[in-house]
């Protein structure tokens, strides 16, 4: 990656990344190479060492069916100091990719602390991805408990009952 002449990530850059994703979402999967090339061109504008660069590349590889190539890039983004919302996304997506590459235990270890992180719109994604990782380890009751707990908040009725059922799935039986 070359040093950036345009400066660090700004709204214009973020808007162009968003537009690239919108274009990809409307294209057939056969154009995955073209999409990754667009992301690589955007990443080339970033300053050397930017955590956004490997994050965006990881997202592109992951979304085009290459979890194996995404894993080291997510790790690099986090190691470079990716923060906030993007860091939480990176942890969710890395955990999913770890599960897809046969390492669900690493995904569980990465996401479990996120259950206690400040709440945001990604809470349910954390729980859903963690539930998948747990299921891959044969810990289906724990996974189901997480999913029911997340779902309970969105139900028009029975929130308390579903939350209680979710807790009962993981509490020790008398």
C-alpha positions in Angstrom: 0.0 0.0 0.0 1.4 3.4 -0.9 1.2 6.5 1.4 -2.0 8.5 0.9 -1.9 11.8 -0.8 -5.6 12.5 0.0 -5.3 12.2 3.7 -7.0 9.9 6.3 -10.4 8.4 6.0 -13.0 11.1 5.5 -16.7 11.3 4.7 -16.0 11.4 0.9 -14.0 8.2 1.2 -16.6 6.5 3.4 -19.3 7.5 0.8 -17.3 5.9 -2.0 -16.9 2.7 0.0 -20.6 2.7 0.7 -21.3 3.2 -3.1 -18.9 0.3 -3.9 -20.8 -2.0 -1.6 -24.1 -0.8 -3.0 -22.8 -1.6 -6.5 -21.6 -5.0 -5.4 -24.9 -5.9 -3.7 -26.6 -5.3 -7.1 -24.1 -7.3 -9.1 -23.9 -11.0 -9.7 -21.3 -13.0 -7.7 -19.2 -13.6 -10.9 -18.0 -10.0 -10.6 -16.3 -10.6 -7.2 -12.9 -9.9 -8.7 -14.0 -6.5 -10.0 -15.5 -5.6 -6.7 -12.3 -6.5 -4.8 -10.3 -4.4 -7.3 -12.6 -1.4 -6.5 -12.0 -1.9 -2.8 -8.3 -2.3 -3.3 -8.2 1.0 -5.3 -10.0 2.8 -2.4 -7.7 1.2 0.1 -4.7 2.4 -1.8 -5.8 6.0 -1.0 -5.4 5.5 2.7 -2.3 6.4 4.7 0.2 3.6 5.4 -0.8 1.7 8.5 -4.4 2.6 8.4 -6.6 0.0 10.2 -9.4 0.7 7.7 -7.4 -0.7 4.9 -7.2 -4.3 6.0 -10.7 -4.1 7.4 -12.2 -3.1 4.1 -10.2 -5.7 2.3 -11.2 -8.4 4.8 -14.9 -7.4 4.3 -14.5 -7.7 0.5 -12.8 -11.1 0.7 -15.3 -12.4 3.2 -18.3 -11.2 1.2 -17.0 -12.9 -1.9 -16.7 -16.3 -0.2 -13.1 -16.3 1.0 -13.2 -16.4 4.8 -9.7 -17.9 4.8 -8.3 -14.7 3.2 -10.4 -12.5 5.4 -9.2 -13.8 8.7 -5.6 -12.5 8.7 -6.9 -9.1 7.4 -9.4 -8.7 10.2 -6.7 -9.6 12.7 -4.4 -7.0 11.1 -7.1 -4.3 11.2 -7.7 -5.0 14.9 -3.9 -5.1 15.6 -3.5 -1.7 13.9 -6.0 -0.2 16.3 -9.4 -0.3 14.5 -11.8 1.2 17.0 -15.5 1.8 17.7 -18.2 0.5 15.5 -15.9 -0.9 12.9 -13.9 -2.8 15.5 -17.1 -4.4 16.7 -18.0 -5.3 13.2 -14.5 -6.7 12.6 -14.9 -9.0 15.7 -18.3 -10.2 14.6 -17.1 -10.9 11.0 -13.8 -12.4 12.1 -15.7 -14.8 14.5 -17.9 -15.8 11.6 -14.9 -16.4 9.4 -13.1 -18.4 12.1 -16.2 -20.6 12.4 -16.3 -21.0 8.6 -12.7 -22.1 8.6 -13.1 -24.6 11.3 -12.0 -22.5 14.3 -15.3 -21.8 16.2 -13.6 -21.9 19.6 -11.6 -18.8 18.6 -14.8 -17.1 17.5 -16.3 -17.8 20.9 -13.3 -16.4 22.7 -13.4 -13.3 20.6 -17.1 -12.6 20.9 -17.9 -13.6 24.5 -16.5 -10.3 25.9 -18.7 -8.4 23.4 -21.7 -9.6 25.4 -20.6 -7.1 28.1 -19.6 -4.3 25.7 -21.6 -1.1 25.5 -24.9 -1.8 23.8 -25.4 -0.8 20.1 -27.3 -1.9 17.0 -24.8 -4.8 16.6 -25.8 -6.6 19.9 -28.1 -9.1 18.1 -25.4 -9.8 15.5 -22.9 -10.5 18.3 -25.4 -13.0 19.8 -26.4 -14.6 16.5 -22.7 -15.1 15.5 -21.7 -16.3 18.9 -24.7 -18.8 18.8 -23.4 -20.2 15.5 -19.9 -20.6 16.9 -21.3 -22.3 20.0 -23.5 -24.6 17.9 -20.4 -25.6 15.8 -18.9 -26.7 19.1 -21.9 -28.8 20.0 -23.1 -26.2 22.6 -26.5 -25.8 21.1 -28.4 -25.0 24.3 -26.1 -22.0 25.0 -26.5 -20.8 21.4 -30.3 -21.2 21.5 -30.3 -19.3 24.8 -28.4 -16.3 23.2 -30.8 -16.3 20.2 -33.9 -16.5 22.3 -32.7 -13.7 24.6 -32.0 -11.5 21.6 -35.3 -12.3 19.9 -37.3 -11.7 23.1 -36.6 -7.9 23.0 -38.3 -7.7 19.6 -41.5 -9.7 20.2 -44.8 -7.8 20.5 -45.7 -10.1 23.5 -44.1 -12.8 25.6 -40.8 -10.9 26.1 -40.6 -11.9 29.7 -41.5 -15.5 29.1 -39.0 -15.9 26.3 -36.2 -14.2 28.3 -36.9 -16.6 31.2 -36.9 -19.6 28.8 -33.6 -18.3 27.4 -32.0 -18.2 30.9 -33.5 -21.6 31.8 -31.6 -23.2 28.9 -28.3 -22.4 30.5 -29.0 -22.5 34.2 -28.1 -25.6 36.1 -31.0 -28.0 36.3 -32.2 -28.9 39.9 
